[in-house]
Every structure is written in C-alpha cells, then in structure tokens.
Amino acid sequence: MNELVGLDMSLAKTRITRTNHKLTNYQTMEPTNYHTYDEIKNQTEVWAQAIEMARAISLPDSARYEQVIFTGCGSTHYLSLAAAALYQELTGRAARAVPASELLLNPQTVIRRIDSPTLLVAISRSGTTTETVKAAEKFKSDKRGDVVVISNYDEKLSQFADVNIVIDKGQEESVAQTRSFASMFVAASAFCARMAGRADLLDAMCDLPCVGQQLMTKYESFAEEIGGNLDFDRFYFLGSGMRYGLACEANLKMKEMTLTHSEPFHFLEFRHGPMSMANQNAVVVGLLSDANRVHEAKVLSEMGELGATVVGLGESDADIVFESAVPECMRGVLYLPILQLMAFHRSLAKGLNPDRPNHLTAVVRLEL
C-alpha cells in the first residue's frame, strides 16, 4: 500500500542471519515423523469441508437474538474471541466471547437479563471438554436460548445443539490444535457470513484452500528459519479486531509446542509497557489488517528499531504475503498455517515432541 512508504517490511529477513543454535539431533528429526506436521500441512482440505458444512445447515434468523455469546476453552476460547468480533462486524449485533468456565461458574456476569433469547455458540474440538459441555447443558436447562455447536466430533456437546456443525475431517492425533482449530474457525467464519445474509462472502471463501496451500509451499522455509533460531528467546504476536483472537492462538501454539516465552497483544497496546521487552532476542509477529495497516506497520517498524526481529503477515507488502483477493473479513484463517509451522519447527529445534506437549492432554475432563 502507498501508505507504507518508508517502512521496511523485510526487517525479519535481514535479521535472521544470527547463528542458529540447533540441538545436535535436530537434523535427524524428520518433520514427516510427526502427526502435527501432517495435520498442519493437509489442513486446507478440511477448510473446504468446513465451508460446505456451514453452507448446508439451516440457521435461525440473527434478528431473534439481542445477545450472542461465543464460548470455548483454551484454543477454542481464542477462536471465540475472533469469531465474536467477526459476528458483530458482519451482522451489526452485539457479540462477545467468554471462557466456558466463566459462563458456567459466573453466568450473572455474562448473560443479560432480557426477554429475548440469547444465542450461544459453543466450540470444542472433542465435543467432550467438561466446562463447555456443562456450560451448554446449564444454558439449555435454564432456557436461556438456542445453542450452535461447532466441533470435530459428534459427542456429548452435540446433544445440546439446536444447530450442529461437525467437521470430522478436522480430527487430530496430536494434542495441540492446528488443523482442528483452523477447520472450526473456517466454519465459524462461514456461519457468521450466513447469519449476516452475505452469500457473496461465503462464495469468496471457496478460494481459501488453494491460497493456504500456496502459502505453505512458499513460506515454510521462512517459518523454519525464524522458529528454528534459538537465539530468539521470546515471541510476541500482535493483532487487532478479529485478528487479536488469532494472535492469542498463535501465542498458545508457541507456548505449547516449544515452551518459549510468548504473549499476544493488540497492536497499539504493545507500546504501553510490553515494548520494553523488545530487543535483539525478541520476535514481534504482526497480523496486519488492511484498514488499520498504517498504524500497525508503524508499531512493527518501531520494534525493529529497538532491535527486535519483526515478521508481518498480510494481503500485501509483508514478509508473508497472502495475495488472496478474498475479502479481509473472510481470510483470517490464512494467518494460521505459517505461524503453526513456525512453532512446529521450533519444537524440533529444541529437541521437543510437538505431538505431545509438556503436561498437556488432548481433552480436559474435570469433576464439576
């Protein structure tokens, strides 16, 4: 864009030449030996199923609901943050995201006392996550409104669904969500477009699988170069609007798979304290938008001047360029694959097993 004159978005490419201190067994750890790698690399096939599933179901009228709540746990809470922002942007109706535990334990802080029904969108990879299942069950028993479930398995959560979107091709063997997250986010994005009555946006999404595959082919080596550089000891992911939830998810993948210090922030918030951590050991990743690109790019430029390595992802004029021609509100999933690959390759560089992150299980089940 013309407004970016003077901004060097190639900062990352010029700063990753430091010695790459990889563990001695890194070269023998073939990516193809891991489920996580396969699940990242073939995820675009699942995006297509998610679009078709969301296109085929019958949906209620968005005008029925005075409030819409998106909920999940961990990755799916971050997905809810992105989806709620997108829903409000497209429909013009208030939407918010809360962790399922808050909806379950503190419903008075979440659900407004109004006569018209609430729409709950409950998101869970397994369909069995305790807090999400219990929150949906209580929501239905209290007759709060209707429930939409987005999942990769037709499990207990689906029992409470008035609308059920199950993307079974998104199922995974690994613990950290990659393919599953992307599949559910695509489904949630398509759901938002349909609730807004925007068939044109749904049609535009059909180009996403092809673009996503091209991005991985073109930029995987770049993701490996950044992720595998063990001189870096901290990662910051910046995103605003819908992209904040995606920045949170990218941050979680870096934490889970690589045990690296990582944090997400809204773009302009990074100046208010966190920028004190920007130095030659820091990577600042920006999920650039179109509308606010001038302000966001300036933040990245300033962090580069402080010595950080900056990586920008966006439709144009970035280190990772989408060139998708898909409307901005529908192309959010394109930020995910390269950042997932960055975390995956860093995990191998540190001698970790990306399929089995430390202390984690694929499903959290609690006695509540």
GUFI-986026 format. One record per residue (C-alpha): z, y, x; residue number from 1; residue in one letter. Coordinates in Angstrom, 2 decimals. Layout:
<recs>
{rec {Z,Y,X},NUM,"A"}
...
</recs>
This chain:
<recs>
{rec {0.00,0.00,0.00},1,"M"}
{rec {-0.70,3.54,1.20},2,"N"}
{rec {2.97,4.50,0.91},3,"E"}
{rec {3.79,2.09,3.73},4,"L"}
{rec {2.02,4.09,6.41},5,"V"}
{rec {4.32,4.19,9.41},6,"G"}
{rec {6.22,1.02,8.53},7,"L"}
{rec {5.67,-1.81,10.97},8,"D"}
{rec {6.00,-4.93,8.85},9,"M"}
{rec {5.21,-7.06,11.90},10,"S"}
{rec {8.67,-6.47,13.39},11,"L"}
{rec {9.61,-10.10,12.85},12,"A"}
{rec {6.54,-11.36,14.64},13,"K"}
{rec {7.27,-9.26,17.72},14,"T"}
{rec {10.94,-10.14,17.93},15,"R"}
{rec {10.94,-13.91,17.69},16,"I"}
{rec {9.93,-14.43,21.29},17,"T"}
{rec {13.51,-14.98,22.48},18,"R"}
{rec {14.41,-18.36,23.99},19,"T"}
{rec {14.62,-20.93,21.23},20,"N"}
{rec {17.76,-22.97,21.98},21,"H"}
{rec {16.97,-26.11,20.01},22,"K"}
{rec {19.07,-29.23,20.29},23,"L"}
{rec {17.66,-31.91,22.55},24,"T"}
{rec {16.92,-34.30,19.69},25,"N"}
{rec {15.03,-31.71,17.63},26,"Y"}
{rec {11.58,-32.79,18.72},27,"Q"}
{rec {12.25,-36.38,17.60},28,"T"}
{rec {13.49,-35.34,14.14},29,"M"}
{rec {10.24,-35.56,12.20},30,"E"}
{rec {10.22,-33.41,9.05},31,"P"}
{rec {8.45,-36.15,7.12},32,"T"}
{rec {11.50,-38.38,7.53},33,"N"}
{rec {13.43,-36.25,5.04},34,"Y"}
{rec {13.30,-36.14,1.26},35,"H"}
{rec {13.95,-32.40,1.35},36,"T"}
{rec {10.74,-31.76,3.25},37,"Y"}
{rec {8.68,-33.79,0.81},38,"D"}
{rec {10.33,-32.08,-2.14},39,"E"}
{rec {9.56,-28.63,-0.77},40,"I"}
{rec {6.00,-29.44,0.22},41,"K"}
{rec {4.92,-31.06,-3.05},42,"N"}
{rec {6.77,-28.75,-5.42},43,"Q"}
{rec {3.67,-26.88,-6.57},44,"T"}
{rec {2.52,-29.97,-8.51},45,"E"}
{rec {5.74,-29.66,-10.50},46,"V"}
{rec {5.19,-25.96,-11.22},47,"W"}
{rec {2.16,-26.96,-13.28},48,"A"}
{rec {4.23,-29.38,-15.37},49,"Q"}
{rec {6.88,-26.70,-15.93},50,"A"}
{rec {4.28,-24.27,-17.26},51,"I"}
{rec {2.84,-26.84,-19.62},52,"E"}
{rec {6.26,-27.95,-20.87},53,"M"}
{rec {7.23,-24.36,-21.66},54,"A"}
{rec {3.86,-23.75,-23.31},55,"R"}
{rec {4.10,-26.80,-25.60},56,"A"}
{rec {7.55,-26.37,-27.17},57,"I"}
{rec {8.40,-24.47,-30.33},58,"S"}
{rec {10.58,-21.42,-29.71},59,"L"}
{rec {12.68,-19.23,-32.01},60,"P"}
{rec {11.99,-15.54,-32.62},61,"D"}
{rec {13.62,-13.38,-29.94},62,"S"}
{rec {14.39,-10.74,-32.60},63,"A"}
{rec {17.04,-13.06,-34.08},64,"R"}
{rec {19.41,-12.56,-31.16},65,"Y"}
{rec {21.44,-9.48,-30.31},66,"E"}
{rec {22.51,-11.04,-27.04},67,"Q"}
{rec {21.08,-13.69,-24.74},68,"V"}
{rec {23.20,-15.47,-22.15},69,"I"}
{rec {21.77,-17.49,-19.26},70,"F"}
{rec {24.20,-19.83,-17.55},71,"T"}
{rec {24.41,-22.44,-14.82},72,"G"}
{rec {26.41,-23.35,-11.71},73,"C"}
{rec {25.57,-22.73,-8.07},74,"G"}
{rec {21.80,-22.62,-7.69},75,"S"}
{rec {21.26,-22.56,-11.42},76,"T"}
{rec {23.62,-19.60,-11.79},77,"H"}
{rec {21.40,-17.75,-9.33},78,"Y"}
{rec {18.39,-18.91,-11.32},79,"L"}
{rec {20.12,-17.47,-14.39},80,"S"}
{rec {20.51,-14.10,-12.67},81,"L"}
{rec {16.77,-13.94,-12.04},82,"A"}
{rec {15.83,-15.26,-15.48},83,"A"}
{rec {18.14,-12.91,-17.39},84,"A"}
{rec {16.67,-9.91,-15.57},85,"A"}
{rec {13.16,-11.13,-16.37},86,"L"}
{rec {14.01,-11.81,-20.03},87,"Y"}
{rec {15.34,-8.28,-20.52},88,"Q"}
{rec {12.37,-6.77,-18.68},89,"E"}
{rec {9.81,-8.60,-20.83},90,"L"}
{rec {11.50,-8.59,-24.25},91,"T"}
{rec {13.42,-5.33,-24.07},92,"G"}
{rec {16.51,-7.16,-25.38},93,"R"}
{rec {19.83,-7.34,-23.59},94,"A"}
{rec {20.37,-10.45,-21.48},95,"A"}
{rec {22.97,-11.36,-18.90},96,"R"}
{rec {23.82,-14.25,-16.62},97,"A"}
{rec {27.26,-15.76,-16.07},98,"V"}
{rec {28.53,-18.87,-14.31},99,"P"}
{rec {29.12,-21.67,-16.79},100,"A"}
{rec {32.77,-21.78,-15.75},101,"S"}
{rec {33.22,-18.20,-16.97},102,"E"}
{rec {31.56,-18.96,-20.28},103,"L"}
{rec {33.85,-21.97,-20.67},104,"L"}
{rec {37.15,-20.51,-19.47},105,"L"}
{rec {36.78,-16.82,-20.34},106,"N"}
{rec {34.37,-16.65,-23.29},107,"P"}
{rec {36.01,-13.45,-24.56},108,"Q"}
{rec {34.61,-11.63,-21.53},109,"T"}
{rec {31.11,-12.99,-22.11},110,"V"}
{rec {30.31,-13.30,-25.82},111,"I"}
{rec {30.33,-10.20,-28.00},112,"R"}
{rec {31.91,-10.49,-31.43},113,"R"}
{rec {28.88,-9.74,-33.60},114,"I"}
{rec {27.48,-11.18,-36.79},115,"D"}
{rec {24.05,-12.13,-35.49},116,"S"}
{rec {23.69,-15.31,-33.41},117,"P"}
{rec {23.68,-15.49,-29.64},118,"T"}
{rec {21.06,-17.41,-27.69},119,"L"}
{rec {22.42,-19.49,-24.83},120,"L"}
{rec {20.03,-20.70,-22.13},121,"V"}
{rec {21.86,-23.46,-20.21},122,"A"}
{rec {20.28,-24.55,-16.94},123,"I"}
{rec {21.22,-27.66,-14.95},124,"S"}
{rec {19.21,-29.84,-12.60},125,"R"}
{rec {21.07,-33.03,-13.54},126,"S"}
{rec {21.98,-32.17,-17.12},127,"G"}
{rec {25.47,-33.51,-16.38},128,"T"}
{rec {27.20,-30.66,-14.48},129,"T"}
{rec {30.66,-30.56,-16.03},130,"T"}
{rec {31.12,-26.81,-16.53},131,"E"}
{rec {27.65,-26.35,-18.02},132,"T"}
{rec {27.97,-29.32,-20.37},133,"V"}
{rec {31.43,-28.25,-21.54},134,"K"}
{rec {30.36,-24.62,-21.99},135,"A"}
{rec {27.36,-25.63,-24.12},136,"A"}
{rec {29.49,-28.06,-26.13},137,"E"}
{rec {32.09,-25.36,-26.88},138,"K"}
{rec {29.38,-22.82,-27.67},139,"F"}
{rec {27.92,-25.16,-30.29},140,"K"}
{rec {31.28,-26.24,-31.74},141,"S"}
{rec {32.27,-22.58,-32.15},142,"D"}
{rec {28.95,-21.97,-33.94},143,"K"}
{rec {28.03,-19.12,-31.64},144,"R"}
{rec {24.28,-19.61,-31.96},145,"G"}
{rec {21.35,-21.59,-30.57},146,"D"}
{rec {21.00,-23.37,-27.23},147,"V"}
{rec {17.97,-23.72,-24.98},148,"V"}
{rec {18.38,-26.29,-22.19},149,"V"}
{rec {16.26,-26.24,-19.03},150,"I"}
{rec {16.77,-29.30,-16.83},151,"S"}
{rec {15.10,-32.02,-14.80},152,"N"}
{rec {16.86,-34.85,-16.63},153,"Y"}
{rec {17.27,-35.65,-20.32},154,"D"}
{rec {21.02,-36.15,-20.09},155,"E"}
{rec {24.22,-35.10,-21.84},156,"K"}
{rec {23.44,-31.37,-21.78},157,"L"}
{rec {20.31,-32.01,-23.82},158,"S"}
{rec {22.45,-33.28,-26.71},159,"Q"}
{rec {23.46,-29.69,-27.45},160,"F"}
{rec {19.94,-28.27,-27.26},161,"A"}
{rec {18.04,-26.71,-30.12},162,"D"}
{rec {15.17,-26.35,-27.64},163,"V"}
{rec {14.93,-28.80,-24.74},164,"N"}
{rec {12.72,-28.20,-21.67},165,"I"}
{rec {12.91,-31.17,-19.29},166,"V"}
{rec {10.70,-31.07,-16.18},167,"I"}
{rec {11.14,-34.64,-14.98},168,"D"}
{rec {8.77,-34.29,-12.02},169,"K"}
{rec {11.26,-31.86,-10.53},170,"G"}
{rec {13.83,-34.62,-9.94},171,"Q"}
{rec {15.06,-34.94,-6.35},172,"E"}
{rec {16.61,-37.39,-3.91},173,"E"}
{rec {18.18,-34.69,-1.74},174,"S"}
{rec {21.34,-32.73,-2.50},175,"V"}
{rec {20.20,-29.13,-2.00},176,"A"}
{rec {17.97,-27.91,-4.81},177,"Q"}
{rec {14.45,-26.96,-3.75},178,"T"}
{rec {11.72,-28.50,-5.91},179,"R"}
{rec {14.07,-28.73,-8.88},180,"S"}
{rec {15.10,-25.08,-8.63},181,"F"}
{rec {11.51,-23.92,-8.42},182,"A"}
{rec {10.46,-26.10,-11.35},183,"S"}
{rec {13.24,-24.79,-13.57},184,"M"}
{rec {12.60,-21.20,-12.52},185,"F"}
{rec {8.91,-21.53,-13.39},186,"V"}
{rec {9.91,-22.99,-16.77},187,"A"}
{rec {12.40,-20.17,-17.34},188,"A"}
{rec {9.77,-17.56,-16.42},189,"S"}
{rec {7.28,-19.12,-18.84},190,"A"}
{rec {10.00,-19.24,-21.51},191,"F"}
{rec {10.64,-15.50,-21.05},192,"C"}
{rec {6.92,-14.73,-21.33},193,"A"}
{rec {6.67,-16.72,-24.54},194,"R"}
{rec {9.76,-15.11,-26.05},195,"M"}
{rec {8.12,-11.76,-25.31},196,"A"}
{rec {4.90,-12.86,-27.02},197,"G"}
{rec {2.94,-12.46,-23.78},198,"R"}
{rec {0.39,-15.26,-23.77},199,"A"}
{rec {-1.54,-13.34,-21.13},200,"D"}
{rec {1.33,-13.70,-18.67},201,"L"}
{rec {1.61,-17.41,-19.37},202,"L"}
{rec {-2.09,-17.84,-18.64},203,"D"}
{rec {-1.74,-15.90,-15.37},204,"A"}
{rec {0.97,-18.31,-14.21},205,"M"}
{rec {-1.57,-21.11,-14.00},206,"C"}
{rec {-2.75,-19.71,-10.65},207,"D"}
{rec {0.69,-20.10,-9.07},208,"L"}
{rec {0.45,-23.75,-7.88},209,"P"}
{rec {-2.70,-23.10,-5.86},210,"C"}
{rec {-1.27,-19.93,-4.31},211,"V"}
{rec {2.01,-21.64,-3.48},212,"G"}
{rec {0.26,-24.45,-1.64},213,"Q"}
{rec {-1.82,-21.98,0.35},214,"Q"}
{rec {1.32,-20.09,1.36},215,"L"}
{rec {2.97,-23.20,2.75},216,"M"}
{rec {-0.13,-24.14,4.68},217,"T"}
{rec {-0.45,-20.67,6.18},218,"K"}
{rec {3.17,-19.75,6.86},219,"Y"}
{rec {5.15,-22.92,7.56},220,"E"}
{rec {4.87,-22.44,11.32},221,"S"}
{rec {6.22,-18.90,10.90},222,"F"}
{rec {9.14,-20.22,8.83},223,"A"}
{rec {9.87,-22.80,11.53},224,"E"}
{rec {9.74,-20.18,14.27},225,"E"}
{rec {12.29,-17.97,12.54},226,"I"}
{rec {14.51,-20.77,11.23},227,"G"}
{rec {14.47,-22.77,14.44},228,"G"}
{rec {15.51,-19.84,16.64},229,"N"}
{rec {19.19,-20.48,17.35},230,"L"}
{rec {19.67,-17.08,18.97},231,"D"}
{rec {19.97,-15.87,15.38},232,"F"}
{rec {23.48,-16.35,14.01},233,"D"}
{rec {23.30,-14.52,10.66},234,"R"}
{rec {20.79,-14.13,7.85},235,"F"}
{rec {20.70,-11.52,5.08},236,"Y"}
{rec {18.46,-11.82,2.04},237,"F"}
{rec {17.63,-8.65,0.11},238,"L"}
{rec {16.16,-8.48,-3.35},239,"G"}
{rec {16.43,-6.18,-6.35},240,"S"}
{rec {15.78,-6.66,-10.05},241,"G"}
{rec {14.71,-10.22,-10.78},242,"M"}
{rec {14.45,-10.85,-7.04},243,"R"}
{rec {18.20,-10.49,-6.48},244,"Y"}
{rec {18.86,-13.90,-8.04},245,"G"}
{rec {16.16,-15.39,-5.82},246,"L"}
{rec {17.73,-13.74,-2.76},247,"A"}
{rec {21.04,-15.35,-3.74},248,"C"}
{rec {19.34,-18.74,-3.92},249,"E"}
{rec {17.63,-18.32,-0.53},250,"A"}
{rec {21.02,-17.40,0.91},251,"N"}
{rec {22.56,-20.54,-0.59},252,"L"}
{rec {19.87,-22.77,0.93},253,"K"}
{rec {20.58,-21.26,4.36},254,"M"}
{rec {24.31,-21.90,3.92},255,"K"}
{rec {23.98,-25.41,2.52},256,"E"}
{rec {21.37,-26.84,4.84},257,"M"}
{rec {22.17,-25.01,8.09},258,"T"}
{rec {25.87,-23.98,7.99},259,"L"}
{rec {24.76,-20.49,9.07},260,"T"}
{rec {26.43,-17.24,8.04},261,"H"}
{rec {24.27,-15.88,5.25},262,"S"}
{rec {24.65,-13.28,2.49},263,"E"}
{rec {22.49,-11.79,-0.30},264,"P"}
{rec {22.39,-8.12,-1.27},265,"F"}
{rec {20.50,-5.73,-3.48},266,"H"}
{rec {18.13,-3.82,-1.22},267,"F"}
{rec {19.68,-0.37,-1.20},268,"L"}
{rec {23.23,-1.78,-1.26},269,"E"}
{rec {22.70,-3.16,2.22},270,"F"}
{rec {23.12,0.34,3.63},271,"R"}
{rec {26.59,0.66,2.11},272,"H"}
{rec {28.53,-1.27,4.72},273,"G"}
{rec {26.67,-4.54,5.39},274,"P"}
{rec {24.18,-2.82,7.71},275,"M"}
{rec {27.00,-2.69,10.26},276,"S"}
{rec {26.19,-6.38,10.87},277,"M"}
{rec {22.56,-5.70,11.75},278,"A"}
{rec {21.94,-6.43,15.42},279,"N"}
{rec {19.70,-8.50,17.69},280,"Q"}
{rec {21.24,-11.72,16.37},281,"N"}
{rec {20.54,-10.90,12.72},282,"A"}
{rec {17.58,-11.72,10.49},283,"V"}
{rec {17.08,-9.49,7.45},284,"V"}
{rec {14.72,-11.00,4.90},285,"V"}
{rec {13.33,-8.73,2.20},286,"G"}
{rec {11.87,-9.94,-1.10},287,"L"}
{rec {9.63,-6.92,-1.61},288,"L"}
{rec {8.59,-5.67,-5.02},289,"S"}
{rec {5.56,-3.61,-5.98},290,"D"}
{rec {7.27,-0.86,-7.99},291,"A"}
{rec {10.05,-0.06,-5.50},292,"N"}
{rec {8.33,-1.10,-2.33},293,"R"}
{rec {8.58,2.29,-0.59},294,"V"}
{rec {12.38,2.29,-0.84},295,"H"}
{rec {12.74,-1.39,0.02},296,"E"}
{rec {10.43,-1.25,3.01},297,"A"}
{rec {12.37,1.70,4.37},298,"K"}
{rec {15.54,-0.41,4.37},299,"V"}
{rec {13.78,-3.12,6.37},300,"L"}
{rec {12.41,-0.56,8.80},301,"S"}
{rec {15.87,0.90,9.36},302,"E"}
{rec {17.37,-2.54,10.01},303,"M"}
{rec {14.61,-3.21,12.52},304,"G"}
{rec {15.52,0.00,14.33},305,"E"}
{rec {19.09,-1.29,14.58},306,"L"}
{rec {17.81,-4.37,16.40},307,"G"}
{rec {17.59,-6.90,13.58},308,"A"}
{rec {14.57,-9.12,13.09},309,"T"}
{rec {13.08,-8.30,9.71},310,"V"}
{rec {10.88,-10.50,7.55},311,"V"}
{rec {9.13,-9.13,4.49},312,"G"}
{rec {7.63,-11.20,1.67},313,"L"}
{rec {5.36,-9.59,-0.87},314,"G"}
{rec {2.00,-9.38,-2.54},315,"E"}
{rec {0.51,-7.33,0.32},316,"S"}
{rec {1.40,-5.60,3.60},317,"D"}
{rec {4.17,-8.01,4.57},318,"A"}
{rec {4.88,-10.75,7.08},319,"D"}
{rec {4.34,-13.32,4.33},320,"I"}
{rec {1.57,-12.10,2.05},321,"V"}
{rec {1.01,-13.68,-1.35},322,"F"}
{rec {-2.38,-12.19,-2.30},323,"E"}
{rec {-1.94,-13.94,-5.64},324,"S"}
{rec {-3.26,-11.36,-8.15},325,"A"}
{rec {-0.59,-12.77,-10.51},326,"V"}
{rec {1.40,-10.06,-12.36},327,"P"}
{rec {4.57,-9.25,-10.45},328,"E"}
{rec {6.93,-10.36,-13.21},329,"C"}
{rec {5.42,-13.87,-13.16},330,"M"}
{rec {5.07,-14.53,-9.44},331,"R"}
{rec {8.75,-14.78,-8.47},332,"G"}
{rec {8.52,-18.45,-7.53},333,"V"}
{rec {6.22,-17.56,-4.63},334,"L"}
{rec {9.20,-16.21,-2.67},335,"Y"}
{rec {10.83,-19.63,-2.57},336,"L"}
{rec {8.80,-22.20,-0.55},337,"P"}
{rec {8.69,-20.37,2.79},338,"I"}
{rec {12.38,-19.47,2.64},339,"L"}
{rec {13.22,-23.08,1.76},340,"Q"}
{rec {11.16,-24.23,4.75},341,"L"}
{rec {12.95,-21.71,6.95},342,"M"}
{rec {16.30,-23.27,6.05},343,"A"}
{rec {14.93,-26.81,6.38},344,"F"}
{rec {13.60,-26.27,9.91},345,"H"}
{rec {16.81,-24.52,10.96},346,"R"}
{rec {18.77,-27.54,9.77},347,"S"}
{rec {16.72,-29.79,12.04},348,"L"}
{rec {17.02,-27.34,14.93},349,"A"}
{rec {20.81,-27.56,14.62},350,"K"}
{rec {20.77,-31.35,14.51},351,"G"}
{rec {21.88,-31.48,10.87},352,"L"}
{rec {20.68,-33.65,8.00},353,"N"}
{rec {19.06,-31.36,5.40},354,"P"}
{rec {19.12,-34.15,2.81},355,"D"}
{rec {22.92,-34.40,2.92},356,"R"}
{rec {24.59,-31.01,3.45},357,"P"}
{rec {28.20,-30.92,4.60},358,"N"}
{rec {30.81,-31.66,1.88},359,"H"}
{rec {28.26,-31.49,-0.96},360,"L"}
{rec {27.11,-33.88,-3.69},361,"T"}
{rec {24.07,-33.58,-5.92},362,"A"}
{rec {26.20,-33.24,-9.08},363,"V"}
{rec {29.62,-31.64,-9.52},364,"V"}
{rec {31.71,-33.52,-12.06},365,"R"}
{rec {35.21,-32.30,-12.87},366,"L"}
{rec {38.10,-33.33,-15.10},367,"E"}
{rec {38.25,-30.43,-17.55},368,"L"}
</recs>
